[in-house]
Amino acid sequence: MVAAHLDTVFPEGTDVTVRREGTKLYAPGIGDDTRSLAVLLAFIRALDAASIRTRNDILFVGDVGEEGLGDLRGVRHLFTKGRYRDQIEAFITVDSPQVDNIVVGGVGSKRYSVRFNGPGGHSFKAFGIVNPIYAMAQAIVELGRIEVPETPRTTFCASIVGGGTSVNAIPEEAWIDIDLRSESAEQLARLDARCRAIVAAAVEQENTARSTSEGAITVDIRTLGDRPAGNTPMDSDIVQFATAALQAHGFAPRHEASSTDANIPMSLGIPAIKIGSGGTGGRAHSLAEWIDVEKTASVSGMTASLTAILAVAGFVGA
């Protein structure tokens, strides 16, 4: 299976009109991952034009839900409920232009919206009762004190906060969105457990520190995303073939970990990697995103990536 994702990080209604300056094209999402979708079509046309035959069938897919809160739902469906779910022996996602980056590790993530609820009341008359913002603040402080390993790379982030209704009211609700990530499924599980323990302790501390006569602080942890961690061994055929193919075309591949559609098959033990669509680009995930479609660099990268795909599929002839 060779895939590229249809969605972008931008909300509906974003102006995606393409602006051209020389060989550069500017538009939100044009490199991540619109170019790759066009490149998949170019691959198919090239294979047809040259009557290429491979040992294994190649299934080309445009999938949804790769970005943000999409939580990899397109590829997750393909591997759990899709028509070909039991027939996929290898998976390659073509994502962003850079051909010299081969993703062999899937950075797992858990994303939560943590809602702290309380009775609320007048800031003066009800002073002394529990306050959900205090519980939330305590949780944030303790989250910031967590020590995580540098290897495997593990990270956390308190991303968005909100709550309250008025400056002179004890809030009934406060909330925080949290992002937890790791290259290791074990470390991600450990970080997840620590985060949950911190939240529970913050709630208990606030309920102990102030009056619960009007009600206690409670917490609701809502899952926003759950991307499994995984990896494809460096000595696997898919990594070796792709690396050799890129090297044969003059590239110096770097092997890295990232969060892509390849996370799902990696977590299932199915060989999977991410490769590039060719050429260059920049400012991904911004309104100023761009790609350079200069022919020499673009065709060179596309040829290298298609060679990698054919090596994995088993080139038979033309």
SULNOR-V243484 format. One line per field, one symbol per residue. burial: 1 if it has 16 or more other C-alpha atoms within 10 Angstrom, else 0. A space follows every 50 residues. Layout:
burial: ???
This chain:
burial: 11111111110000000000000011111111111110110010001000 00110001011111111000111111011000000001011111111111 11111111111111111111100000001111111111110010000100 00011101001011000011111111111111111011101100100110 11100110001100011110100111111111000001101111110000 10101011111111111001111111111111011010111110000111 111111111111100000
